Every structure is written in structure tokens, then in C-alpha cells.
Amino acid sequence: MIKRSLRALGSIRLPLAAAAALVTALAVASGPLVQSPPPPPATTPPAATPAPDNVPSAAHQMVEYRQAVMVILHGNFGPLAGMALGKIPFDPAAAQLRADRVAMLAAMVPDGFVEITKDEKSRARSQIWTNRTDFDKHATDLVTRAESLAKQLKADPTQSDNFLHAVQAIGGACQDCHDDFRSR
Ligand code: HEC
């Protein structure tokens, strides 16, 4: 029906806008009668749902968050270490990506180490709460070293000695913080 109307319009040559308006009008006219929306269902008040007991506490969620950051840091540092040690082939684009990611993730390290977590079971040592400045400095060191590798790779995307040293420096930043602030 609409198609036929359109074909008919073709021969009339209305200005475009007018033709469009007419098509819309035809479509509406030829469509089914507009139905009024069904009435909303009778409202029954929702049954009070008790909070399930298994919702993790805010403190527990922060522990999971920081451990997740560490796992992803590890997952991105691993290939860098592998390339530096010659265990996997050097790939400048992959190295660049990993260095950028380590820098970005390192900046998130302090987020999850908040004092509400101090009674949660984890490997975080209590020194974090008494020596926060040092802890944060280790995190900043990691950011700086990863950024410096990222910058260096832009200037020289090769498996140079500088690459090896920069990766070692990053590993050292992980190690230093673990030595001081992570329990065995
Ligand atoms: C500023 C300190 C700090 C830095 C820097 C740091 N870590 Fe950690 N890391 C910790 C602490 C503290 C824990 C223990 C956290 C916990 O148990 O909640 C940890 C835990 C981990 C874990 C175990 C995660 C888990 O599932 O429990 C891995 C893996 C890890 N770190 C890898 C790394 C790597 C790789 C780097 C460097 C690229 C790094 N970390 C840098 C402090 C640090």
C-alpha cells in the first residue's frame, strides 16, 4: 500500500520535504490504529528483601581490588621480563604496550591499601599503616620507572642494554616494596 503510494508520488514530483511529509502521513494513515498503552499492572509493594549475608564488605572488596591490580601488574610485567631475559622474542610494540600498562597500573597501587582493610586477611604488612610515606614512595618509584621505560622505548625501540636495565629497575621497584611491605 505504501509502496504503491510512493510510486504514485514519483510522477507528481513534490518538493522533497513535502514528499517526505506526505509519506509519513500515508504511513500513519495506512498503519493499524494506534493502540493506547496497556494500563500499568496493579502495584504490589515489593517484598522486603533482606540483604544477603554473602555481600562482601567494603574492606574485603578493597583487598580484592588491590590484589587484582597486582595480578594485572604481574601479567604485564611478565612479558617485559621475558623479553629482557631473552626468553621470548623482543617485540617493540608489545614492549611499549606493557610499559605503558605497568605505568598506568602502578598509579593504582595505593588505591586499595586503605586503612579500613587492616584487619582483613591478606599479605599486606601492618607497616603500610604506620609508614605510609615509604609505601607510597615505592609505588611512585614504580610509576616513574615504568614511565621512563615507555619513554625510552619511544626513542629507541630495540632490545638494548638500556632496555634490560630499565626492565630490571622496574622489577627492583616491585621487589623493594614486597621486601618491606608484603609478608611471606
Ligand atoms: C608499593 C608497594 C608495591 C609495589 C610497588 C608492588 N607491589 Fe605487589 N604487592 C604489594 C603488597 C603489599 C602485596 C600483598 C597484597 C595483599 O595481600 O593484599 C602485593 C601482592 C602482589 C602479588 C600477589 C597478588 C595476590 O593475588 O595476592 C603479586 C603477583 C604482585 N604483588 C606483583 C607485583 C609486581 C609484578 C609488581 C611490580 C611490577 C608489584 N607487585 C609492585 C606491594 C607492592
Boltz pocket constraint, residues with backbone or C-beta under 6 A from the ligand:
constraints:
  - pocket:
      binder: B
      contacts: [[A, 63], [A, 66], [A, 67], [A, 68], [A, 70], [A, 71], [A, 73], [A, 74], [A, 77], [A, 102], [A, 109], [A, 121], [A, 122], [A, 123], [A, 124], [A, 125], [A, 135], [A, 136], [A, 138], [A, 139], [A, 142], [A, 170], [A, 171], [A, 173], [A, 174], [A, 175], [A, 177], [A, 178], [A, 181], [A, 182], [A, 183]]
      max_distance: 6.0
